[in-house]
Amino acid sequence: MVVHHVFFVNLLMGIVSGGLGSFIGTSAEVALVRIRREEGILRLWRSVIPTVTWAMIFNAVHMPTYSQAKQSLTSTDIMRHDFPLHVVVSLIAASVTTAVSLPVDIVKTLY
């Protein structure tokens, strides 16, 4: 039961941190793309919804996947808790996260 609790806490932390971070950073990202146009201050947040959605999905998938993969590999004695474990777990988390968040990233880029 504790493992499920930790997983959902990581999931929630990923959603919150991704949402807040992308909400704050959206204007800077858009400003870089539209620096030469004069569209007004409110246009800086034009893509805030797709960006926040992408970041929430990205973090909601990445953080729990990393933790769960690490816990699974160490609890079954497949790997020891050292550098190779972190490399393998990072690759697993990155692959899953990319597969899940890529469609939203494409929409974000087109917005």
C-alpha positions in Angstrom: 0.0 0.0 0.0 2.9 2.4 0.7 4.3 1.9 -2.8 1.0 3.0 -4.3 1.0 6.0 -2.0 4.5 7.1 -3.0 3.7 6.6 -6.7 0.6 8.9 -6.5 2.5 11.5 -4.4 5.2 11.5 -7.1 2.5 11.7 -9.8 0.9 14.7 -8.1 4.2 16.4 -7.5 5.0 16.0 -11.2 1.7 17.5 -12.2 2.0 20.5 -9.9 5.7 21.2 -10.6 5.2 20.9 -14.4 2.1 23.0 -14.4 3.6 25.8 -12.3 7.0 25.8 -14.0 5.5 25.9 -17.5 3.0 28.6 -16.6 5.8 30.8 -15.4 8.1 30.0 -18.3 5.6 30.2 -21.1 6.1 34.0 -21.6 9.8 33.6 -21.9 9.5 30.8 -24.5 7.0 32.7 -26.5 9.0 35.9 -26.3 12.0 34.2 -27.8 9.9 33.0 -30.8 8.0 36.2 -31.3 10.6 38.8 -30.2 10.5 40.6 -33.5 6.7 41.0 -33.6 4.7 43.5 -31.6 1.7 41.5 -30.5 1.1 43.0 -27.0 1.8 41.7 -23.5 -1.2 39.3 -23.4 0.0 37.5 -26.5 3.0 36.2 -24.5 0.7 33.7 -22.9 -1.1 32.6 -26.1 0.2 29.0 -25.8 0.0 28.7 -22.1 -2.6 26.0 -22.1 -0.8 23.6 -24.5 2.5 24.3 -22.7 1.1 23.8 -19.2 -0.7 20.6 -20.4 2.6 19.3 -21.9 4.6 20.0 -18.8 2.0 18.4 -16.5 1.9 15.3 -18.6 5.7 15.2 -19.0 6.3 15.5 -15.2 3.4 13.3 -14.2 4.9 10.5 -16.4 8.6 11.1 -15.9 8.8 11.3 -12.1 6.7 8.3 -11.2 8.2 6.2 -14.0 11.8 6.9 -12.8 10.9 6.1 -9.2 8.9 3.0 -10.1 11.6 1.6 -12.4 14.3 2.2 -9.9 12.3 0.5 -7.1 11.4 -2.4 -9.4 15.0 -3.0 -10.5 16.4 -2.8 -7.0 13.7 -4.7 -5.1 14.1 -7.7 -7.4 17.9 -7.6 -7.2 18.2 -7.2 -10.9 20.5 -4.2 -10.3 22.4 -2.6 -7.4 21.9 0.9 -6.3 24.8 2.5 -8.3 25.5 4.5 -11.4 24.4 2.0 -14.0 21.0 1.7 -12.3 20.5 5.5 -12.7 21.5 5.3 -16.4 19.1 2.4 -17.1 16.3 4.0 -15.1 16.8 7.4 -16.8 16.6 5.7 -20.2 13.4 3.9 -19.3 11.8 7.1 -17.9 12.9 9.2 -20.9 11.5 6.6 -23.4 8.1 6.3 -21.7 7.9 10.1 -21.1 8.7 10.9 -24.8 6.1 8.4 -26.0 3.4 9.8 -23.9 4.2 13.5 -24.1 5.2 13.8 -27.8 1.7 14.3 -29.2 1.0 17.2 -26.8 4.5 18.6 -27.7 3.6 18.7 -31.3 0.3 20.5 -30.6 2.3 23.0 -28.4 4.8 23.7 -31.1 2.0 24.3 -33.7 0.0 26.6 -31.4 
